Amino acid sequence: MDRQAHIRELNDLYQLMADGRKGYREAAKRAKDPRITDLLVQLSARREGFEERLGHEIRRFKHDDHTQEGTLKGVLHRAWIDIRESISKSDDASVLAECERGERYLMERMETVAKDEAVAPESRALITALHGEVAKDLALVVALHSTLESVEH
């Protein structure tokens, strides 16, 4: 196990979880339907819990590590959403589509890290468990998005 690579990978996932938490919070502000807002707020809170679990795992390997909240890519993604919203009509379906895209990226990244031999087996187990939770959340977002699109068309 390459300790530095391990910590780097865990930090990356931690930052992506922070991006997801912030992204869901922003999406909840944009959603019009209170049911969608409630779901997005719940998903943001879940991401916070995932961040805590990853932060604990990072500190197990590097006690003095300071986790960074979010990535530049996440900030840019949220800025792009802001720009798109300002120039086009934002509806709940498009808000959910953005959430769906972010979740798919997170899941792909988690799969990559879970396969990385530089990551300790116990960390891979945590990542696999969190991947399952993110998959459940994605299924909720996809189902709601599909329902909205079928109603709108």
MOJO-V430096 format. One record per pair of residues at least 4 apart in sequence whose ideal C-beta (glycine too) atoms are under 8 Angstrom apart, sorted by sequence separation. I is the first residue (numbers start at 1). GAP is how many residues later the second one is. D is the distance in whole Angstrom. If there is no record, write none. Layout:
I&GAP&D + I&GAP&D
This chain:
2&4&6 + 3&4&6 + 4&4&6 + 5&4&6 + 6&4&6 + 7&4&6 + 8&4&6 + 9&4&7 + 10&4&6 + 11&4&6 + 12&4&6 + 13&4&6 + 14&4&7 + 15&4&6 + 16&4&6 + 17&4&6 + 18&4&6 + 19&4&6 + 20&4&6 + 21&4&6 + 22&4&6 + 23&4&6 + 24&4&6 + 25&4&7 + 26&4&7 + 27&4&6 + 32&4&8 + 33&4&7 + 34&4&6 + 35&4&7 + 36&4&6 + 37&4&6 + 38&4&6 + 39&4&6 + 40&4&6 + 41&4&7 + 42&4&6 + 43&4&7 + 44&4&7 + 45&4&7 + 46&4&6 + 47&4&6 + 48&4&7 + 49&4&7 + 50&4&6 + 51&4&6 + 52&4&6 + 53&4&7 + 54&4&6 + 55&4&6 + 56&4&7 + 57&4&7 + 58&4&6 + 59&4&6 + 61&4&8 + 70&4&5 + 71&4&7 + 72&4&6 + 73&4&6 + 74&4&6 + 75&4&6 + 76&4&6 + 77&4&7 + 78&4&7 + 79&4&6 + 80&4&6 + 81&4&6 + 82&4&6 + 83&4&7 + 84&4&6 + 90&4&6 + 91&4&7 + 92&4&6 + 93&4&6 + 94&4&7 + 95&4&7 + 96&4&6 + 97&4&6 + 98&4&7 + 99&4&6 + 100&4&6 + 101&4&7 + 102&4&6 + 103&4&6 + 104&4&7 + 105&4&6 + 106&4&6 + 107&4&6 + 108&4&7 + 109&4&6 + 110&4&6 + 111&4&7 + 112&4&7 + 119&4&5 + 120&4&7 + 121&4&7 + 122&4&7 + 123&4&6 + 124&4&6 + 125&4&7 + 126&4&6 + 127&4&6 + 128&4&7 + 129&4&7 + 130&4&6 + 131&4&6 + 132&4&7 + 133&4&7 + 134&4&6 + 135&4&6 + 136&4&7 + 137&4&7 + 138&4&6 + 139&4&6 + 140&4&6 + 141&4&6 + 142&4&6 + 143&4&6 + 144&4&6 + 145&4&6 + 146&4&6 + 147&4&6 + 148&4&6 + 149&4&6 + 1&5&6 + 31&5&4 + 70&5&6 + 85&5&4 + 90&5&7 + 114&5&7 + 119&5&5 + 31&6&5 + 59&6&6 + 84&6&8 + 113&6&6 + 58&7&5 + 28&8&8 + 116&8&8 + 119&8&7 + 28&9&5 + 31&9&6 + 58&9&6 + 84&10&8 + 114&10&5 + 113&11&8 + 28&12&4 + 55&12&5 + 27&13&5 + 28&13&5 + 54&13&8 + 114&13&5 + 113&14&6 + 114&14&5 + 25&15&8 + 24&16&5 + 25&16&7 + 28&16&7 + 51&16&8 + 24&17&7 + 81&17&6 + 110&17&6 + 114&17&7 + 24&19&5 + 25&19&5 + 24&20&4 + 110&20&7 + 111&20&7 + 110&21&4 + 22&22&8 + 20&23&8 + 21&23&5 + 24&23&6 + 20&24&8 + 107&24&6 + 110&24&7 + 77&25&7 + 21&26&4 + 20&27&4 + 21&27&5 + 107&27&6 + 106&28&6 + 107&28&6 + 18&29&8 + 17&30&5 + 20&30&8 + 21&30&6 + 103&31&6 + 107&31&7 + 17&33&5 + 18&33&6 + 17&34&4 + 103&34&6 + 104&34&7 + 103&35&4 + 14&37&6 + 17&37&6 + 100&38&7 + 103&38&6 + 14&40&4 + 13&41&6 + 14&41&6 + 100&41&5 + 99&42&5 + 100&42&6 + 10&44&6 + 14&44&6 + 96&45&6 + 100&45&6 + 10&47&6 + 11&47&6 + 22&47&8 + 10&48&5 + 22&48&6 + 96&48&6 + 97&48&6 + 96&49&4 + 18&50&8 + 7&51&6 + 10&51&7 + 18&51&4 + 19&51&5 + 23&51&7 + 30&51&8 + 15&52&8 + 18&52&4 + 19&52&6 + 22&52&7 + 26&52&6 + 93&52&6 + 96&52&7 + 14&53&5 + 15&53&6 + 18&53&8 + 7&54&6 + 11&54&7 + 14&54&8 + 15&54&7 + 19&54&7 + 23&54&7 + 6&55&6 + 7&55&5 + 15&55&6 + 16&55&7 + 19&55&3 + 23&55&6 + 26&55&7 + 30&55&7 + 40&55&8 + 93&55&4 + 11&56&6 + 15&56&5 + 18&56&7 + 22&56&7 + 36&56&5 + 43&56&8 + 92&56&6 + 93&56&5 + 11&57&7 + 3&58&7 + 7&58&7 + 16&58&7 + 19&58&7 + 3&59&8 + 12&59&8 + 15&59&7 + 32&59&7 + 33&59&5 + 36&59&7 + 40&59&7 + 61&59&7 + 93&59&6 + 30&60&6 + 32&60&6 + 36&60&7 + 31&61&5 + 91&61&8 + 61&62&8 + 31&64&5 + 30&65&5 + 57&66&6 + 27&68&5 + 27&69&8 + 57&69&6 + 27&71&7 + 27&72&5 + 54&72&7 + 53&73&7 + 23&75&8 + 24&75&7 + 23&76&7 + 54&76&7 + 53&77&7 + 23&79&5 + 50&80&5 + 20&82&6 + 19&83&7 + 20&83&7 + 50&83&7 + 50&84&8 + 20&86&6 + 46&87&7 + 16&89&8 + 17&89&8 + 16&90&5 + 46&91&6 + 16&93&6 + 43&94&5 + 13&96&7 + 12&97&7 + 13&97&6 + 43&97&8 + 43&98&8 + 13&100&6 + 12&101&7 + 39&101&7 + 39&102&8 + 10&103&8 + 9&104&5 + 39&105&7 + 9&107&6 + 36&108&7 + 9&109&7 + 10&109&7 + 9&110&5 + 5&111&7 + 6&112&5 + 5&113&4 + 6&113&5 + 10&113&6 + 5&114&8 + 6&114&6 + 13&114&7 + 1&116&8 + 2&116&4 + 1&117&6 + 6&117&7 + 13&117&8 + 1&118&7 + 1&119&5
